[in-house]
Each structure stands twice: as C-alpha cells, then as structure tokens.
C-alpha cells in the first residue's frame, strides 16, 4: 500500500495536490497538477503552498490555471477510515476513577474525550 503524498515544505502536514519542477536551462519554475509518481528533483506541494510560491529572482514562474484537484483516495485512506469506524464502534469500558457514584450513572472515558449519558 502506498501512503498519500504530503507537502514537501518543512513542517507542513497537508496532502499534496501539485508538483513543482525546475527547468534550470530555461530558468523556469513550473507548478502543475500532482504528478502521477514522485520523481527526484520535483517537489510535491499542498494547495496553499502551490498558490503562494514565488520564483527566484530572474526566473519565470509557470503556474497551472484552475483548481488543484485532490488526489484520489489510496488504500491507506480506506484503511484509516475503517479503523476510525471500528474504534468508534467499540463499547466504552468505564474506568474506576471515571464512575459517577450515583446508582445507575456511569461515565466512560476514551482518550481525552468523555461520554456522559443523558440524565433521565
């Protein structure tokens, strides 16, 4: 399974939707739709970084006109979705420190979220 490609900019967690290529012989930077495969010497960019990119001084910037379409879902996306649904469907198991000591009332806890049943 391949994982979704992420933006090449340091610290950016967004999914890539465009590819930046430099044509050194023509002093041109080209920002176009996401390439089918990651290639050496190209950079994958998210939409905000693709739209705000500027070319080095003396270089021409050729930019794709129109919207950048998100890439199709990968099998990793489907696996992540299935795991999230599976996790959400798991029954809550109350922990002793989370119990409301009022008879008939329990509070479940999973991670940082609490599930409090409605009052009767």
C-alpha positions in Angstrom: 0.0 0.0 0.0 1.2 3.5 -0.7 0.7 6.3 1.6 -0.7 9.7 0.5 1.9 12.1 -0.6 2.4 15.1 1.7 3.6 18.6 1.0 7.4 18.8 0.7 7.6 22.1 2.7 9.2 21.5 6.1 6.6 21.0 8.8 3.6 21.1 6.5 1.3 18.1 7.2 -1.2 18.8 4.3 -1.8 16.4 1.4 0.0 17.3 -1.8 -2.1 18.5 -4.8 0.6 20.0 -7.0 4.1 19.3 -8.2 6.9 21.9 -8.6 9.5 21.3 -11.2 12.5 23.5 -12.0 13.7 23.7 -15.6 17.2 25.0 -14.9 18.2 25.5 -18.6 15.3 27.9 -19.1 15.3 29.5 -15.6 11.7 28.4 -15.1 9.8 27.0 -12.2 6.6 25.1 -13.2 3.8 24.4 -10.7 1.3 22.0 -12.1 -1.1 19.2 -11.1 0.2 16.5 -8.9 2.5 14.2 -10.9 1.4 10.5 -11.1 4.6 9.4 -9.3 7.1 11.2 -7.0 10.2 11.9 -9.1 13.7 13.0 -8.0 14.2 16.8 -8.2 10.5 17.6 -8.0 8.6 18.8 -5.0 5.0 18.0 -4.0 3.1 20.9 -2.6 -0.3 21.4 -0.9 -2.7 24.0 -2.4 -1.7 26.9 -0.2 2.0 26.5 -0.8 1.4 25.9 -4.6 -0.6 29.1 -4.9 1.8 31.2 -2.8 5.0 30.0 -4.4 7.2 32.7 -6.0 10.1 32.1 -8.4 13.7 33.1 -7.7 14.8 36.5 -9.0 15.3 36.3 -12.7 13.3 33.2 -13.1 9.9 32.8 -14.8 7.1 31.0 -12.9 4.6 29.0 -15.0 1.6 28.1 -12.9 -1.4 25.8 -13.6 -4.6 27.7 -14.1 -7.6 26.5 -12.3 -8.2 24.4 -9.2 -5.9 21.7 -8.0 -7.9 18.5 -7.6 -7.1 16.4 -4.6 -5.6 13.0 -5.5 -7.9 10.0 -5.5 -8.1 8.1 -2.2 -5.5 5.5 -1.6 -5.9 2.2 0.1 -4.3 3.8 3.2 -7.1 6.3 3.3 -9.7 3.5 3.2 -7.8 1.5 5.9 -7.6 4.6 8.1 -11.4 5.2 7.7 -12.2 1.6 8.5 -10.0 1.8 11.7 -11.7 5.0 12.8 -15.1 3.4 12.3 -14.0 0.3 14.2 -12.6 2.4 17.0 -15.8 4.5 17.3 -18.0 1.3 17.4 -16.0 -0.2 20.3 -18.0 -0.2 23.5 -16.8 2.1 26.2 -15.4 0.4 29.3 -15.8 2.6 32.4 -12.7 3.0 34.5 -13.0 3.1 38.3 -11.9 6.7 38.5 -14.4 7.8 36.0 -17.5 6.4 37.6 -20.2 8.6 39.0 -21.0 7.0 42.3 -24.7 7.8 41.9 -26.5 4.5 41.3 -27.3 3.8 37.6 -24.9 6.5 36.2 -21.6 5.8 34.6 -19.2 7.9 32.7 -17.0 6.2 30.1 -13.7 7.6 29.0 -11.6 7.0 25.8 -8.5 9.1 25.2 -9.2 12.7 26.1 -13.0 12.6 25.4 -15.7 11.7 27.9 -19.0 10.2 27.1 -21.7 11.2 29.6 -25.0 9.5 29.3 -28.1 11.8 29.2 -29.8 12.4 32.5 -33.1 10.6 33.0 
